[in-house]
């Protein structure tokens, strides 16, 4: 080889090396930039989830000072309201994560207002039959064999919460409307103000006005409506929403079926998961020593839901990022967003899991002074740590699925994971192998494992270019309508 050829070869190697370094720096820069975007989104969304969830907890805390009977009635009412009302509306509202998120990415800003108004109309209509179910809570509980006095208290509580059902429907629509355009800080501020006012409202309505359990339910109703009003005022007058909210339009009345077609599987997807956890607590009442088992499983469920609010925020963030990027036709950015969030989720899950195990000896003391309960909770905590880790991971994968519009597929996955695997496994471990309450939770972990494996498989086999084409087609079809 001659000197000139050697020189050219050396130059090409240097250029190739520098190009690889430049590409590596570019990838690292993209990764860091994406991580910043997601954390900027996820932080406020986690706060919103926790603040809105704590309204029910605050009301229950005040009711707890009225006596054991009042607390039992309010607790059962809260669980029943979640299963038959709030989770249904939350699921249906999640369809906006797909529709509004992709429309925003495609810069079809006016469609956000159109989709949101369709969702408002649909969810408010759905609230009417749900309110009838709440109205007959007492009758339903008595038919199911529950204690008469507890059933009466639960029925009273839910009747006074019926107006909050309509507020919650609107709140989900407004939340998704703002979330999908990355405008999350107003939601956090509004939820914070509402939570602070809720404490004052509970104090006045429960103790000062002598409404008792009715006052606690009324406080939830008022607080939810306050949150709706605050967000509505912001959307109406904010410069940030001028392009996305141009006022009410008749266009929202057209093709409502397109929203319903996505909203129903969205609701099924979420409800199937939420209901399975509540079912585990109900099954604990059939075990030997049901008082101890139910108390521990209730503590476990409350702990799980509190931690889950972090995952809900992460899931909402990745749903927004994926839907925005797919709507804009940037398939590779959507895939990068999911990879970044997976790393964030695994880190958060590991931290939560380790913390859960470290506090296992003292956690039960926050809920009870009885040694059997404290000891049982300590034994349950390692299982909770594993379930929290898996639940957080699947929540992020489910969020990405909502961003893509895979609600139908995820509904089937959840059906199989929780009702073909989790509940039968829980029955086998708890009653067949006589492991008790820990066996019930082991069944839930089996379902979570199946769900995670299925969602990982789906995401691994995804053709992101094809998903971007579908998103742009969906937005273009809506524009044509």
N, C-alpha and C positions, 0 to 999 in steps of 0.2 A: 504494500500500500504506500502510495506516495505521500509526501508531506502535506500537500494541499488537501488530499482526501482525508488524512488524519485530522487536519485542522477543521474541516467541515463536520466530521463526525463528532469531534469534541464540542463544537459550537451547538450542534443539534442536541447533544446530551444536556448541555447547560440550559438550552432553551426549554427542553422537555421538563427538566427538573424544576426550573423556575415556574413553568406553567402548572405543574402539579402542586407546588407550594401555594401559588396564587389561588388555584381551585380549592385547596384545603382551607385557606384563610377565608375564601368566599363562603364555603360551607359552614365553617365555624361562625362566621358573621351572621349568616342567615339563621343558624340555630339560635344564637344569642338574641337576635332581633325577635324571632318568633317566641322565644321563652319570655321575653319582656312583655310582649303583647298579651300573652296568655295570663301571666301573673297579674298584669294590670286589669285584666277582665275578671279573673277568678277571685281576687281578693274581695272586691265589693260584692260579687255574686255570692260568695260564701257568707259574708256578713248579712246580706239580704235573706238568705235561706235561714240562718240562725235566728235573726230578729223576727221574721214572720212566724217561725216555728214556736218561738218562745211565748207568743200570745196565749196559746192554749196552756202552756206550763204555768205561766203567771196566774191565770184564772184558777187553775187547779190548786196552786199554792194557797190562794186566798180562801178557796172553798174548804181546804183542809182544816182551817181554823173553825169551821162551822160544825165539825163532828165527823165521825167515821161514816155514818149513813150518807151524808151529803157528799163526801168525797167519793164514796163507792158509786153513787148515782152519776156524779159528774164525770168520773173516770170512764165508766161504761158508755156514757153518752158521747164522750170525746172519741173513743175508739169506734163507736158505731157511726158517728158523723164523718170520721176519716174514711172509713170503708165505703159508705154509701153515698158520700157527697164530695168531699174535698179531693180525694184521690181521682175520682172520675173527672172532675173539672180540670184538675192539674194535668191529667193525661190528655184530655181533648185540647187544652190550650197549648200543649207541647207541639202540636202540628204546626204552629206558627214558627217554631224554630227552623223548620224546613222551608216553609213558604216565604216568610219575611226575610230569613237569613240569605236565601239564594237570590231573592229579588234585590236586596240591598247590595249584594256582591255584583249583580248585573247592572247596577245603577238605575234600576227601574224604581225610583224612590216612591212614586205615588202608589205603587202596588202595596207598600207596607200598610198604608192607611186602609186600602181596600180590603186586604186580607184580615186586618185587625177588626174592622167593622163586621165582616162576615163571621169572624170568631165570636165577637160580642153577641151578635144576634143568635148564633147557634148555642152558645153556652148559657145565655139567659133563658132561652127556650128549654134547654135541658134541666135548668134549675127548678122549673115548675114541678115536674114529676118527682124529682129528688126531694123537694120540700114537702110533698105529701108523705113520702116515706118517713121523713123526720117527724112529721106531725103525729104519726101513729107509732112512734118509738115505744111507748109504754105497752101498747097492745102487742106489738111484735115480740118484745122481751117476755111478756107473760106467756104468750103462746110457746115460746122457746123454753119455758120452764124456769125463768129467772125469778128471784125473790120479788114479791109484789111491791114492797116499799122502795127497793132499789130501782125497780123498773119505773115506778112513778116519778122518782127523782130524776132519772135519766130522760124520761119523756118531757118533763118540765124544762129541763136544761136545753134540750134540742129544739123545743118549740120556740124558745126565746132566741135561739140562734138562727132560725130560719132566714131572717133578712140578711144575715152575714153570708149565706149561700150565694145570693145574687151579687153581693159586693166582691166575694172571692172570685166569682166568674169574671167580672170586669177586671179585677186586679191581675189575674193571670194573663189576660189579653194585653193589658198595658205593660206588664213586666216584660213579656216576650217582645212586644213592639220596640221597647227601648233597648233591651238586651241584644237583639239581632242587629242593631245599628251601633253597637259598642258604646252605648250611652248609659253606663251603669251607675255612675255616682249619684244621680238624682234618686234612683231607686234605693240606694243605701241610706241617703239622708232622709228620705220619706219614711222608710221602714224604721230608722232610728227614732225619729220624732214620734211615730206611732207607738213604738214600744214604750217609750217614756210616758206618753200620755195614758197608755193602757194601765200602767201601775197606778196612776192617780185615779183613773176611772174605776178600777177594781176596788180601791179603798173607799171611794165615795159610794158606789152602787152596792157593794157587798155589805159594808159595815154601817155607813152613815145613813143610807136610805132604807136600811133594813130589808132590802130585797133578797138578801141571802144568795142562794144558788141561782136565782133568776138574774140577779145583778151581775154575777160572773159571766153568764152567757150573754147578757145585754152588752157588757163591756167589750166582748169579742166582736159583736155586731157593729158597735159604734167605731171601734178601732179599725176594722176592715174598711168601713166606709170613709173614715178619715184618710186612710192611705190612698184609696181610690181618688178622692177629691184632690188631694195634694198632687198626685201624679197627673190627673186630668188638667189641673191648672198649669202645671209645668209644660205639658205637651201643647196646650192651647197657645201659650204666650212665649214659649222658648224659641229663640232663633235656630237652635239645633234641630228642631222638628218641622221647620217651615216647608221643607221639600217632601217630607214623609207623611205629614198630616195636613191635608189641605181642606179639611172639613168633611162633614158627612156627605156621602154620594150615593146615588141610586145604583151605581155600578156594583156596590157591595151586595145588592139584592140578587144579582145575576150569578148563576153557576155556584150557588151555595153548596151543591152536591160535591164539588171538587174539594171543598174544605172538609165536609163531613166524611168523605171517602178516606181522607188521611187522618181525621180526628178520631174516628172510631178505633182503628188499630192502635193509635197512639194511646188512647185510654185503656184499651185491653192490655197493651204492653206494660204499662205502669201498674195497673190494678192487679194483674196476675202476680206480680212481684210483691206488692204491698200486702195483699190479702194473705199470702202464704205465711208471712211473719206473724200477722195477727192470729191466724189459724193455729199456729204453734202454741200461743198463749192459751187459747181456748182448749186445746188438747191437754194442756198441763193440768186442767181441772179434773181430768179423768184418771190421773195417776194416784197411787197411794200417797197419803199426806198431801192432798191438793192445796191446802193453805200455804204450805212451805213452797211447793213447786210453782204455784201461780205467782207468789210474791217474787221469787227469784227470776222466773221467766219474764215477769213484767219489768223488773229492774234491768234485766239483760236487754229487753226490747227498747226501753227508754234510752239506755246507754248507746245501743246500736243506732237508733234514729238520730241522736244528737251528733254522733261522729259522722253519720251519713250525710248530714247537712254540708259538711266540708266537701264530700264527694259530689253532692248535687251542684255545688258551685263550680267545681272542676268540670263536671259533665256539661253544664250550661256553657262554660267558656269554650270547650272544644267543639260543641255543637255550633256555636256562633262562628268560630274560625273556619271550620270545615265548610259550612253552608255558604259563608261569604266568599271563600276562595273558589268553590265549585261554581257558584253563580257567576263569578268573574271569569270562569274558564281556566283558572290556574290550577290544574290538577296536581302538579308536583308540590305546589305550596300547601295544598290540602293534605297531601300525604306527609309532608314535613311537619305540619301542625299536629297531626296525630302522633307521630313519633316523639315529638317534644313533649306532648301531654302524657304519653305513656311513661316517659322517664320521670316527669313531675309526680304522676300518680303513684308509681312504684315507690318513690322516695317518701311521699306523704304516707302511704300505706305502711311502709316499714317503720316510720317514726311513730305513727299511731299504735301499731301493733306492739312495739317495744314499750311504749308508755303504758299501754293497757296492762301488760304483764307486770310492769314495775309497781303499779298502784293496786294490784289485785288484793292485797291484804287489808287495804284501808277503804276500798271503794264501797263495799257493802255497808260500812259504818255511816255513809252519807244518807242512806235510805232507812236503816233499821238499827235498833239497839240489841236485837236478839242474836245470840251467838250462832245458832244453827243457820240463820239467814246469811250472816257475815261470812261464815265458813263456806257455805254453799256457793255464794257469789265469787269468793276467791278461787274456788275450783272451776267455775265457769269462765273466768276471765281469759285463760289461754285460748279457749274455743272462740270467745268473742274477738280476741286479737286476730285469729285466723280469718274469721268471717268478715271482720272489718276490712282486712287487707283485700280479700277477694271481692267484697262488695264495692269497695272503692274503685278497684280495677275495672269491674264490669260496668260500673256507672259511667266511667270515662268512655269505654267502648260503646256503650249504649248511646251516649251523647253524640259520638261521631256518627253512629247509625242514624240518629234523628237528623243530623245535619245533611246526610245523604238522602234521607227519605225512605229508609228501610223499615218503617214501622210494622208493615205486614210480616216481614220475615222475623223481626224481633219478637212479635207477639207469639209466633209459633215456637220460637226458641224458648221463651219464658214459660209457655204452656208445658213444653216437654221437660224443661229443667226443674220446675217447681212442683208440677202436679203429676208427672210420670216418675220423677226421680226423688225430689226433696220430701214431699209429704209421705209417700209410701216408705221411704227410707227412715223417716222420723218415726213412723208407726212401728217399723221393724225394730229399730234400736231401743225405743222407749218401752214398748209393750212386749215385743217378741223376745228381745234379749234382756229386757228389764233393766235398762241403763237409766231410765227415768228422764228427768228434764234435760240432762246433758245429752241423752240420746236424741231428744227432739231437736236440739240445736245442731247435733251432728248431721241430722237429716238435711237441715237447711244448708250446711256446708257442702254436702254432696251435690245439692242443686246448684249452688253457686259455682262449684267446680265445673259442672257440665255447661253452665251458662257461659263461663269465661272461656272454656275450650271452644265452644261453638262460635262465640263472637271473635275470638282470635283467628279461628279458621276463616271466617267470612272476610275479616279485614285483610288477612294475608293473601287471599285469592282475589282481592278487589282490583279491577281495572280502573284506575283513577281517571284516565283520559275518557273512558266511557261514562263514568259517573258525572264528569264535568259536562259532557255533551248532553246527558239526560237533564241536568240542572238547567242548562241554558235553553233546552227545548221546553222544559216546564215553564220557565219564565216567559219565553216567547209565546207559548200557547196562551198563557194568561193575558199577555198584552193583546193578543189577537182577539180574545174574548171581550 
